[in-house]
């Protein structure tokens, strides 16, 4: 049986949805950071999160941005935190507001602050939750998290399952960053997730934030290819899912630049977490105006014709455009070919 990415993950939109969004120049989802404040110090963190920044968005500003996104056709708000979203004092009010707007929402959290009551609250408000799980080994998870976190994350996951996750369209996922320290565990973790009905959101590292300070995290392109091939084999033989392995998220084609953008904790609009290049300020302009005027957004909405290098002639070029974050972080050019892609002719050279 062949399933499309939307069915496998439930975190994306159909090709028909995306095509219609491109025609009208709107949004299907918006990624929203609350604060850079975090109770972990993950060694690979894209944002080097820890302490809150000055002049972060107010609750009123967040609500206004959510309404602007809805007016542009957004169906889903993705709560990233930037740091840890559950540290934000107004998180419940934001969740209630999004739910009241009739929008879907997904929360990416490390899970350490989850309680039984909070898990039930999130389920009642139809919030899909993706929780951090980088290893089944305490010493590895704690080392990657920068604090003693393994037991707290497991406790949070247990609360979610006890509350009733996953249920219907309200999903439960685990977010795993593939790196040197957890590479041997990845196939077993993937199998566990599939068997538990949990979405495995397994992604490669972008060389930004604290990851730049920890070169020991790096995995070669060939090693990434091998582990993605193994995950593909597991999915086909055991779970009936068929997909083509390519970066940057296993079993998933990133098309977010065709329908989504990120608002960081200070109200700046970015294409995504990897392309940490502000293209507008929501405190000075309306969301629709930034999307309409930004040449960066325009290029990314037309990425299949704008992309440069080997990605433009790849066999998957009609569907995949690699990781724009990897391209930007490693080359300074968000339209360049993805240096982390093992399908490139010069992938071995790029990995060195």
C-alpha positions, 0 to 999 in steps of 0.5 A: 500500500502506498500512502502519501506524505500527508497521510503518513505524517498528518503534519503537512497538507495535500498537493492540492491544498498547496497549489491552491494556496500558491494561486491565492498567495496566502498561508496554510500554516504559521509557525509562532515562537513564544520566547527564547526562554528554555529550561534545557540547553540542547547542544544542537539548538538552532536558536541557542535558546536559554534566556528570554530576549528583550521586547518579545511579543505580547499576548495581544500581539500574538492574538493579532498575528494569529487572526492575520494568519487566519485571514490569509487562509491559515488552517493551523498554528504551529507553536514552537516556543523558540525556547520551550513554549510551556514556559510561556505564562500565557500558553493556555490562553493562546491555545484557547484563543486558537481553538476558539478561532477554529484553527488546528494547532500543533505544539512542539515541546520538550515535555518536561513541564507537562502535567496530567492536567495540562495533557488533558487540557491540550487534548480537550483543545485538540492540540497535536503534540510533538515531544522531544525524544532524542534517545532511549538512553538516559545518558545520551538524552541528558547529554544532548539536552544539556541538563538532566531531562530524560526522566522528565521527558518520559514522564511528560510522554506518559502523561500524554498517553494516559490522557488519551493521545493520540486520538483521531486527528489529534496526534502525538509525535516524537521529534528526534534530531539525528546526530552522532550520539544517537545514530545507532538507536534511530531504527529501533526508535522509529520502529517503536514510534510506528508500533505505538501510533506515534508520528516519528519526526526524525530530522537532520541537524542544521549547522546553526545556533549551538550546533556550530559549537559541537562538531562532534554531533556531525553525521556524514552524508553517507551515514544519513543515506544509510539510516534513511534507507533503513527507515524506508525498509522498516516502513515498507516491510513492517508498516506498508508505507512507501517513500523515497529517502532524501533530506531533511526529514525521514518519510517527509518532504518539506514543502513549508516554504510554499505555504508557511512562514515563521514569526519569531519571538520578537515579531520578525517574519522568517521563512523558517527556523533554518533561514533565520533571515528576517524578511519583515517586522509584524510590529511595523507591517501587516502579514499580508503585505510582507508576504506580498512584497518580500523577494525572499518569500517570492523566490521560495514560493517559486523554489522549483524554478528558482533553485540553483545548482544540482538540486535543479536537475535532481531526479526528485526536483519536481517534488523535493527542494532539499533543506533551504535551512541547510543551504543557507547556513552552510553557503549563505545562499538560501537558493543553493543546493543542499550540502547535506543531501547524499544524492548530490554527485559531490555529496562526499566532497560536501560532507568533508 
